[in-house]
């Protein structure tokens, strides 16, 4: 995916931060938003998240689509969906009536509050999700939180199977098209299962042999080739985000 550079020689401030700092900064607000029932506080956190991502993340097509389409659409869909499930006995002015059923402004307010709350929690998760990689997150968990490297790197190896399966599936489909293999969709999927499973087994064997050759799991600790340190700027970001989050809850 092609990224759009914000300015020559400028690195967005979120990218160099420790992945754990981005998670720790947003986590208290995400937990507190679960207990919020109004409209203003979730909307304020969505605005805060947009500000942080626009100024601190590298612009890309994915970022623009998520902020401009996915989040607003999720608010509308979830809000309307929950409004339809609100107890119809709640008092309010009917804004839509179908026979004996009526959608009231109170139900819409409750549904919109729920949609905004979920969107705010999801938006806060995007601060880390859009600006860090799974590799750096695993390294940070192992180095800062002392998660056993046997668990961390084994999970990372398993996660990397997913994109590899996607590439192998596309290769199998291209081979079928070259050979003129057609048929209905279920038949095509069945024909891809065996080669995809065989490729996955071969890849698993190669990964296992590579891990054995490097004495994976033989010692309690390993020397890290790539360090993901916790710097003073990570602490500053976490404390600043906590302070702004508290100010939002107090002022709004």
ChimeraX attribute file (.defattr): number of C-alpha atoms within 10 A of each C-alpha:
attribute: neighborCount
match mode: 1-to-1
recipient: residues
	/A:1	6
	/A:2	8
	/A:3	11
	/A:4	10
	/A:5	13
	/A:6	15
	/A:7	8
	/A:8	6
	/A:9	7
	/A:10	9
	/A:11	14
	/A:12	19
	/A:13	16
	/A:14	23
	/A:15	17
	/A:16	14
	/A:17	22
	/A:18	23
	/A:19	27
	/A:20	21
	/A:21	22
	/A:22	24
	/A:23	18
	/A:24	18
	/A:25	24
	/A:26	22
	/A:27	16
	/A:28	14
	/A:29	22
	/A:30	21
	/A:31	11
	/A:32	12
	/A:33	20
	/A:34	14
	/A:35	9
	/A:36	15
	/A:37	15
	/A:38	17
	/A:39	17
	/A:40	16
	/A:41	22
	/A:42	28
	/A:43	17
	/A:44	17
	/A:45	25
	/A:46	22
	/A:47	14
	/A:48	19
	/A:49	22
	/A:50	18
	/A:51	12
	/A:52	16
	/A:53	24
	/A:54	16
	/A:55	14
	/A:56	17
	/A:57	21
	/A:58	20
	/A:59	17
	/A:60	13
	/A:61	11
	/A:62	13
	/A:63	18
	/A:64	12
	/A:65	11
	/A:66	15
	/A:67	18
	/A:68	12
	/A:69	11
	/A:70	13
	/A:71	20
	/A:72	14
	/A:73	15
	/A:74	16
	/A:75	21
	/A:76	15
	/A:77	15
	/A:78	19
	/A:79	24
	/A:80	19
	/A:81	16
	/A:82	18
	/A:83	24
	/A:84	16
	/A:85	12
	/A:86	16
	/A:87	9
	/A:88	15
	/A:89	9
	/A:90	11
	/A:91	11
	/A:92	14
	/A:93	12
	/A:94	13
	/A:95	12
	/A:96	11
	/A:97	10
	/A:98	7
	/A:99	6
	/A:100	5
	/A:101	10
	/A:102	17
	/A:103	19
	/A:104	21
	/A:105	17
	/A:106	18
	/A:107	27
	/A:108	20
	/A:109	18
	/A:110	20
	/A:111	24
	/A:112	23
	/A:113	25
	/A:114	25
	/A:115	26
	/A:116	30
	/A:117	28
	/A:118	21
	/A:119	25
	/A:120	27
	/A:121	22
	/A:122	17
	/A:123	24
	/A:124	25
	/A:125	17
	/A:126	21
	/A:127	22
	/A:128	25
	/A:129	15
	/A:130	16
	/A:131	19
	/A:132	20
	/A:133	12
	/A:134	13
	/A:135	15
	/A:136	16
	/A:137	19
	/A:138	23
	/A:139	24
	/A:140	22
	/A:141	18
	/A:142	20
	/A:143	17
	/A:144	14
	/A:145	11
	/A:146	12
	/A:147	15
	/A:148	15
	/A:149	19
	/A:150	16
	/A:151	12
	/A:152	18
	/A:153	17
	/A:154	14
	/A:155	12
	/A:156	15
	/A:157	14
	/A:158	11
	/A:159	13
	/A:160	12
	/A:161	13
	/A:162	11
	/A:163	10
	/A:164	14
	/A:165	16
	/A:166	12
	/A:167	11
	/A:168	16
	/A:169	18
	/A:170	13
	/A:171	13
	/A:172	17
	/A:173	17
	/A:174	13
	/A:175	12
	/A:176	15
	/A:177	11
	/A:178	9
	/A:179	9
	/A:180	9
	/A:181	12
	/A:182	10
	/A:183	9
	/A:184	7
	/A:185	9
	/A:186	8
	/A:187	10
	/A:188	14
	/A:189	13
	/A:190	10
	/A:191	15
	/A:192	16
	/A:193	13
	/A:194	11
	/A:195	14
	/A:196	17
	/A:197	12
	/A:198	11
	/A:199	16
	/A:200	17
	/A:201	12
	/A:202	12
	/A:203	15
	/A:204	15
	/A:205	12
	/A:206	12
	/A:207	14
	/A:208	14
	/A:209	13
	/A:210	12
	/A:211	13
	/A:212	12
	/A:213	9
	/A:214	10
	/A:215	11
	/A:216	18
	/A:217	14
	/A:218	10
	/A:219	8
	/A:220	9
	/A:221	13
	/A:222	12
	/A:223	6
	/A:224	10
	/A:225	5
	/A:226	8
	/A:227	11
	/A:228	20
	/A:229	14
	/A:230	16
	/A:231	12
	/A:232	9
	/A:233	14
	/A:234	21
	/A:235	16
	/A:236	13
	/A:237	18
	/A:238	17
	/A:239	15
	/A:240	13
	/A:241	20
	/A:242	18
	/A:243	12
	/A:244	14
	/A:245	22
	/A:246	13
	/A:247	11
	/A:248	17
	/A:249	17
	/A:250	9
	/A:251	8
	/A:252	12
